[in-house]
Amino acid sequence: MRYTGRLIESVIPVVLYPFHFSIMWKLNCFL
């Protein structure tokens, strides 16, 4: 259980980073 939690914690930032980057890029283009 603890191992799965660590795995999820390490995967979430990798998944969210490109998504966050694309949002910032779209905001910069829009503004």
ZADO-1210 file (C-alpha; in nm, 4 decimals, padded with zeros to 6 digits):
<atoms>
<atom x="00.0000" y="00.0000" z="00.0000" code="MET" pos="1"/>
<atom x="00.2767" y="00.2410" z="00.0964" code="ARG" pos="2"/>
<atom x="00.4743" y="00.1481" z="-00.2154" code="TYR" pos="3"/>
<atom x="00.1746" y="00.2187" z="-00.4371" code="THR" pos="4"/>
<atom x="00.1336" y="00.5585" z="-00.2718" code="GLY" pos="5"/>
<atom x="00.4972" y="00.6466" z="-00.3440" code="ARG" pos="6"/>
<atom x="00.4589" y="00.5283" z="-00.7037" code="LEU" pos="7"/>
<atom x="00.1508" y="00.7479" z="-00.7538" code="ILE" pos="8"/>
<atom x="00.3270" y="01.0458" z="-00.5925" code="GLU" pos="9"/>
<atom x="00.6192" y="01.0064" z="-00.8335" code="SER" pos="10"/>
<atom x="00.3945" y="00.9614" z="-01.1392" code="VAL" pos="11"/>
<atom x="00.1462" y="01.2467" z="-01.0818" code="ILE" pos="12"/>
<atom x="00.3955" y="01.5357" z="-01.1355" code="PRO" pos="13"/>
<atom x="00.5269" y="01.3713" z="-01.4551" code="VAL" pos="14"/>
<atom x="00.1716" y="01.3449" z="-01.5890" code="VAL" pos="15"/>
<atom x="00.0643" y="01.6947" z="-01.4832" code="LEU" pos="16"/>
<atom x="00.3790" y="01.8838" z="-01.5913" code="TYR" pos="17"/>
<atom x="00.3187" y="01.8753" z="-01.9708" code="PRO" pos="18"/>
<atom x="-00.0501" y="01.9560" z="-01.9100" code="PHE" pos="19"/>
<atom x="00.0450" y="02.2563" z="-01.6950" code="HIS" pos="20"/>
<atom x="00.3022" y="02.3669" z="-01.9539" code="PHE" pos="21"/>
<atom x="00.0451" y="02.3568" z="-02.2361" code="SER" pos="22"/>
<atom x="-00.1990" y="02.5612" z="-02.0262" code="ILE" pos="23"/>
<atom x="00.0646" y="02.8279" z="-01.9564" code="MET" pos="24"/>
<atom x="00.1608" y="02.8327" z="-02.3264" code="TRP" pos="25"/>
<atom x="-00.2027" y="02.8818" z="-02.4325" code="LYS" pos="26"/>
<atom x="-00.2465" y="03.1575" z="-02.1730" code="LEU" pos="27"/>
<atom x="00.0657" y="03.3337" z="-02.3011" code="ASN" pos="28"/>
<atom x="-00.0581" y="03.3110" z="-02.6604" code="CYS" pos="29"/>
<atom x="-00.4052" y="03.4295" z="-02.5609" code="PHE" pos="30"/>
<atom x="-00.2735" y="03.7233" z="-02.3577" code="LEU" pos="31"/>
</atoms>
